């Protein structure tokens, strides 16, 4: 729906949340020439500190390391090659951490730096270790400041943008709300820099964003996100039971108190357990199983286990215990789960009823307990 800001249930939820994740983009913390903007950073910290003083626990997901490292290295624009990005991040991360430590120190708040790669979320053991670290930091009264570990991340293990990282962290820490702050004050149905673009104030479901045309790059050129990634992250979090407020970093104080700015996303799905969220949204899929219409209905609608009879094709080199995607006949991913057979075993089994298989193979290909439907 497109209309005036109102105290919706989603806005009330983010305003009252006791544990929140706040994500801020590079363009909201740095200058166009590169380097941190102390005034902007202090204003953000003022808003976060006020939220902490009101009784909330806050995890801050902050971009800006690469942008902060450009000027000290004499680089005039964001580099495209990974090696220079990593070099800039190694310089900028120190500057960013130091700036946050000093700024939060004005409120006697301790900052703990947490650098993650996608591998830390994909690997189940790393995921659980990260959960424990966040839990202890918050229990000790610290403010975890999270960023992608750009100095070691490779193209294969990058999150791609910190918006998705923020959505994953929000579920990982059991957050009650997610705030996505950027240089754009809300979600619009078109480019907000052009006439005629209208602000979307409330998103209750997929139909409310059907007409939204979101770009892919931030206006400043310093970030990697843009509105498309923020919309995807907001929908991901909302589908996992976490309400979202998308707002401008300049409005951080109001966003983190009254929540009467920006765009509010209502939850569209139940809160998943950590394991089911990991299976559905974080784990690395190593193969694909194609399903016929009957199997799709059983898996998605009736939440049943996947049997060999409903499989029409196998892709990938996976082993029993790996995570695979389940796709319909059109190739759309409808679920993800832990497969019970090696890829080499399945071609001889697909399409066959359990009663026609050898006794040792009469089991589920993907058990319902290890399966997360994705289509609603």
N, C-alpha and C positions, 0 to 999 in steps of 0.2 A: 504494500500500500504506500502511496505517496501523499504526505500530508504534514500537519503540524506536529511538533514534538509533544508528546504526552507522557504521563507517568504510567507507562505500560507495565505489565507484569515483569517483562524482561529488564526494564530500567530499574524497577524496584529491586530485582534480584541482584543486579550488578552493584547497585548502591549499597545493599546490605551485606554483600559477600564478606565472609570472614577471612578467606584466603584467596588472593587474586594474583594473576600474572599480568604484568604491564609490558607491552612491547613498544619500543620506539625505534623509528627508522633513522638512517644516516643523515638524511636531509634535514631532520629536525634537530640535529646536534652539531652539525658542522657548517662551515662556510662554503660557498661555491668554489673558492680557490683551494679548499682543503684545509684541514686543521679544525680543532674543536672550537665551538662557540661557547665560552664560559657562561654567558648570560642565559642562553637557552638551556644549557645543562643544569645550571642552578635552579632555573624555574621548574624544570621537570623534577628535580630532587625535592624542591619545596613541596610539590604536590604529593609525591610518594611519601615523604616524611609525615605530612599531615594525615595521610591515610593510615600510616603506621601508628601515629599518635591516637587515632580514633579507635584503635584496637585490631586492625587487620594485619595479617601477615602478607608481605608483598615479595614476589619474585619479579625481578626486572630483566627482561630480555632486550638487550641493547645492541643495535648495529652501531657502526661508526669506526670500527678499528681500522679498516682499510682506508677509509676517507681521512681519518686522523693521521695516518702515516704518510700521506702523499706529500704534503708541504715539506716536512723535515727531510724527505729523500729527494726533493727537487723535482718531483713528478707533477706535471701540470694537469693531468686528467686521469680518470680512473683507468687503470691498465686492463687490457683484455686477456693477457697471458697469465696463467696460474702462478708461475714463479714470481712475477713482480707483485701480484696480489698478495702472495704469501709473505714476501719481503715487507710490503707496506703494512700488513697486519701485524708482523712481529714488532715493528716500531710503534704503530698506532695503538696496539693493545696495551702497551705499558702506559702510554699517555692517557688512554681512556680509563684504565683502572685507577691510576693516580688521581685523575680528576674526580671520579666518583668517590673515592675514599676521602678526599679533602672536602667535597661538597656534603656528603652524608655526615662527615665529622662535625659539621656545624650543628647537627642535631644529636650528637653523641651516638650515632648509629654506625655499627660495624658492617663493612661490606665484605662478602665472600665471593671471589671470582670462580665461575664454573664455565669451562670451555668444553664444548661438546662437538663431536662429529656425528654424522648419521649412523656410523658404525656403533656408537654408544647407545643408540635407540634400537637399531636393528638386532643387535645381539642381546638375547634375553638376559644373560648374566650381567652385561654392562648396564642394561636398563634397570635392573634391580639395584645395582650398585649406585646408580645415579639417584634413584628414589631414596635410598638410605642417606646419601650425602645431603640432599635437599631437606629431608626431614630433620636431620640433626642441626643443620644451619638455622632453620626456622625455629626449632626448639630453643636454640641458644640466643635467639633474638637478633640474628644477623639478617641482612638483606642480600640474598644471592643475586649476583649480576651475571647473566648468562649471555654468551655469544657463541657463534660457531667457531670452532678452532681452525681458523683459516690458515694458520701457519703450517698445519700438517694435513689438512683435508685435501683429498685428490678429487678430480672430476667425478670419479666413480662413487665417492662416499660423501658428497656434499648434500646438504639439505636443499640447496638451491636458493633459498631466501629465508630470512629470519621470521617471516610471518608463519610459515609452516612449522618452523622450529618452536615458535611460541605456542601454537596449538598443541603440539606434541608435549611440550613441557607442562602446559596447563593440565592435561590429563595425568601426566606422570606424577605431578605433585598433589593431585587431588584438589585442584583449584575450584572455587565456587563461581568464578567469573574470569573472563579474559578481556583486557583492554588493548586495542590495536590503535596506536597513536602515530600519526604521520603528518605530512605537510598538507594533506587534504582534510577538510573539516567533517566530511561525511561521505557516504556512498551516493553517487549520482547516476542517473540513467544514461548519461553520456559524458563527454569530456567537460568538466566543470569550467574550463577556461573558455568555452564557446557558448554563445547565446542559446537559450532554450533548454539547457540542461537543468533537470529538476532533481532536487534532493530527495532521497529515499530515507525516511525517518524511522520506519519500522519494517522489519523482515520477520514474518511469522512462518514462512515456508518457501519452497522453491519457486512457487508461482509469483512471489513478490519481486523476484529478481530476473524473471524471464526476459524482460526487455532491457536489462542493463548491459551496456557495452563498456567493458572495463579494459583499459589499456594494460600494457605489460611492463612499462618502465616508469620509474618516478620522474617527476618533472625536472628535478635538479640534475639528473644524470649520475648522481653519486651512489644511489642505491641499486639493488637488484630486484626489488619487489614490484611496486606499482599496485594499482587497484585490483588487478586480476588476482594477484597472489593473496591480497588481504581478503578479498571475497571468498576465495577458496579456503583460506585458513579459518575464516569466520564460520563458514558452512561446515567444515570439518569439526570444529569445536562444538557447534550447536547440535550436530548430529550425534555427538557423544555426551549430550546432557549438560553442556557448559554454555550459559548465556554469554553474549559478546557485545561490547560497545566499541564501535569504530568511530574515532573522533580525531580532531586535529591536536597535535602536540601543544599548540598554543592555548588550547582549551583544557589542558590536563587537569588543572585545579578543579574545574567544574565537572569534568568527566569522572574524576575519582571521588567526588562528593555527591552532588545531586544527580549526576548522570542525565542532565537535561540538554545535552548536546549530542551531535553526531547521529549515528544510525545504530539502533538496538536490534540485535538478532535474538529471537526467542529460541529456546531449545526445541529441536525437532526429533530427538530420539532419547532413549533412556541412557542413564549413566552406565557405562560399561565397566566391567572389572578391568584391572590393569592388564591381565593376560589377554582378554578378548579385544581390548583396544590395541594392544601390541600386535595381535594376529591380524586385525582388520586394517590397521593404518600405519604401522611402524615396521613390522618385520619385512625382510627382503624376500620376495617371492622368487623361487628358482625354476619354476615351470608353470605350465598351464594344462588344465583338463577341460575339454569341451564337453558340454552336457546337452542332452536332448531336452525338449520342452517339459517332459514329465519329470525329469530329474531336477530341472530348475524350479518347478513348482514345489517339489518335495523339499528341496534344500532351503529355498527362500521363503515360501509361504507357510510351509508346515514345519520348518526347522528340523527336518529329518537328516539322518546320515546319508552320505553319498555312497551308492553301491555301484559295482562294476557295470550293471545292466544299463545304467543311465549315461554312461560315458561314450562319446563318439570319437574322441581323438586325444592324443597326448603330445605335449611339446616340452622340451627342456631335458636337462640331464640332472635329475634330482634323486635323492635317496629317501627311504622311509624316515619320517621325522622332520623333513623339510617343509617349509611353507610354500603352497602353490595357489595360484589363482584359478577360480572356477568361472568359466565363461559360457554364455549362451550361444546359440547357433549363429548369432550375428556378431559374435566376438566381444560383446560387452561383459565386463567383469561383474558378476553377480554375487560372489562370495570369495572368501579366502579361508584356508585351513591347513592343518597339518596332515600330510598324506601318509598313509600306512603302508605303501608299497614303493619299491624302487621304480624308476622310470622304465627300466629294462623289463620289469615283470608285467607291466600293465597292458601292453599291446595284445597279449594273448588272452587277457581277461575281459577287455571292454566289450560291452554289449551282451554279455552272458549273464544269465540268472545265477544266483548264489547256489541253487540246487544242482546246477550243471558244472560247478567248479570242484576241484579236489578239496577234500576236507580242510587242509591246512590253509586254503585260500578263501574260505567262506567267511570273510570278515569285511567290515566296512572299509572302503577306500579312504574316506575321510569321515571320522566319527563326528556325530552332532556336537559332542562336547568340545571338539577341536575345530569348530567351523563357525565363521562369522559372516552372516548374510550382509550384503552391502546395498542391495536394491530395495527401495521402500515403495 
